[in-house]
Amino acid sequence: MSTEQTTAIVLRTVEFSETSLIVTLLTKDLGQVSAIAKGARRPKGPFEGSLDLLAVCRVVIIRKNNDSLDILTEAKLHRRFRGADRSLERLYGGYYVAEMLRLLLDDHADHPDVYDLTIKVLQQLDGTGPVASSLAFFDLQILRMLGHAPSTESCIDCGTSLSLEARIPFAIEGGGIVCRSCRSRQRSIVMVRAETMRLINVIQNPNLDAPIPISNNHYGELRSVLNRYIQNVLGRLPRMQAFLPMIAKNEFIA
């Protein structure tokens, strides 16, 4: 066993006993960690209310060398997520980010870039940033970081470079655009506007440091393609995807 100190974002808490919680954390140095927090449910427990969803804490974790849960011994609150104080859309946006992280990340896989991305997006949701655009930024950036970025410039089958004109076939299962010659060999094809594919290419650029504005004309198709693609990557439907249309509807009211 070893004791580690790091900064972490609380992704989930589950009741374990009358006094304890099992906590899922995204840490800056240790990846995603599941740990037991003994005494966390006591009114005057050792964690002093620091384990709220999406709170950022400085934590001390005892790492186990086997399949047992790690032990969370200390959590000092650095910043609480207050999106719910601003709007229901910001709260749901935070829930969506937390669920996506849990579904996409393996325990103890080290992804400091994902941690930094999450902090940026939570700052947008916790402040005055655009919610729908921030979630699209989060999705495309984390997919790229984890090796799932959709191909937007060349055919995923034959590798031919493609010019983005009018509408272009996008293979949901294949993970990107296809030329018309290779289209028949792919399943789950959707026709996507060239403007949407260019937008995907811009948003998943590793040099992009913050969400960019997305117009209502482009957001609907972008979100539809992203939702189906994410479902294919995960092999399941994220529960919080059902709330994304409400977020977009309220954000794009004009």
Secondary structure as the mmCIF struct_conf table of DSSP 4:
data_model
#
loop_
_struct_conf.conf_type_id
_struct_conf.id
_struct_conf.beg_label_comp_id
_struct_conf.beg_label_asym_id
_struct_conf.beg_label_seq_id
_struct_conf.end_label_comp_id
_struct_conf.end_label_asym_id
_struct_conf.end_label_seq_id
STRN STRN1 SER A 2 GLU A 15
BEND BEND1 SER A 17 THR A 19
STRN STRN2 LEU A 21 THR A 27
TURN_TY1_P TURN_TY1_P1 LYS A 28 LEU A 30
STRN STRN3 GLY A 31 ALA A 37
TURN_TY1_P TURN_TY1_P2 LYS A 38 ARG A 41
BEND BEND2 ARG A 42 ARG A 42
TURN_TY1_P TURN_TY1_P3 PRO A 43 LYS A 44
TURN_TY1_P TURN_TY1_P4 PRO A 46 GLY A 49
TURN_TY1_P TURN_TY1_P5 LEU A 53 LEU A 54
STRN STRN4 VAL A 56 ARG A 63
BEND BEND3 ASN A 65 SER A 68
HELX_LH_PP_P HELX_LH_PP_P1 LEU A 69 LEU A 69
STRN STRN5 ASP A 70 ARG A 79
HELX_RH_AL_P HELX_RH_AL_P1 GLY A 83 ARG A 86
HELX_RH_AL_P HELX_RH_AL_P2 LEU A 88 LEU A 104
HELX_LH_PP_P HELX_LH_PP_P2 LEU A 105 ASP A 106
STRN STRN6 ASP A 107 ASP A 107
TURN_TY1_P TURN_TY1_P6 HIS A 108 HIS A 108
HELX_RH_AL_P HELX_RH_AL_P3 PRO A 112 ASP A 126
TURN_TY1_P TURN_TY1_P7 GLY A 127 THR A 128
BEND BEND4 GLY A 129 GLY A 129
HELX_RH_AL_P HELX_RH_AL_P4 VAL A 131 MET A 145
TURN_TY1_P TURN_TY1_P8 LEU A 146 GLY A 147
HELX_LH_PP_P HELX_LH_PP_P3 ALA A 149 PRO A 150
STRN STRN7 SER A 151 SER A 151
BEND BEND5 GLU A 153 GLU A 153
STRN STRN8 SER A 154 SER A 154
TURN_TY1_P TURN_TY1_P9 ILE A 156 CYS A 158
STRN STRN9 SER A 161 SER A 161
BEND BEND6 ALA A 166 ALA A 166
STRN STRN10 ARG A 167 ALA A 171
TURN_TY1_P TURN_TY1_P10 ILE A 172 GLY A 175
STRN STRN11 GLY A 176 ILE A 177
TURN_TY1_P TURN_TY1_P11 ARG A 180 CYS A 182
HELX_RH_3T_P HELX_RH_3T_P1 ARG A 183 ARG A 185
BEND BEND7 ARG A 187 SER A 188
STRN STRN12 ILE A 189 ARG A 193
HELX_RH_AL_P HELX_RH_AL_P5 ALA A 194 ILE A 203
TURN_TY1_P TURN_TY1_P12 GLN A 204 GLN A 204
TURN_TY1_P TURN_TY1_P13 PRO A 206 ASN A 207
BEND BEND8 ALA A 210 ALA A 210
HELX_RH_AL_P HELX_RH_AL_P6 ASN A 216 LEU A 234
TURN_TY1_P TURN_TY1_P14 GLY A 235 GLY A 235
BEND BEND9 ARG A 236 ARG A 236
HELX_RH_3T_P HELX_RH_3T_P2 ARG A 239 PHE A 243
HELX_RH_AL_P HELX_RH_AL_P7 LEU A 244 GLU A 251
BEND BEND10 PHE A 252 PHE A 252
#
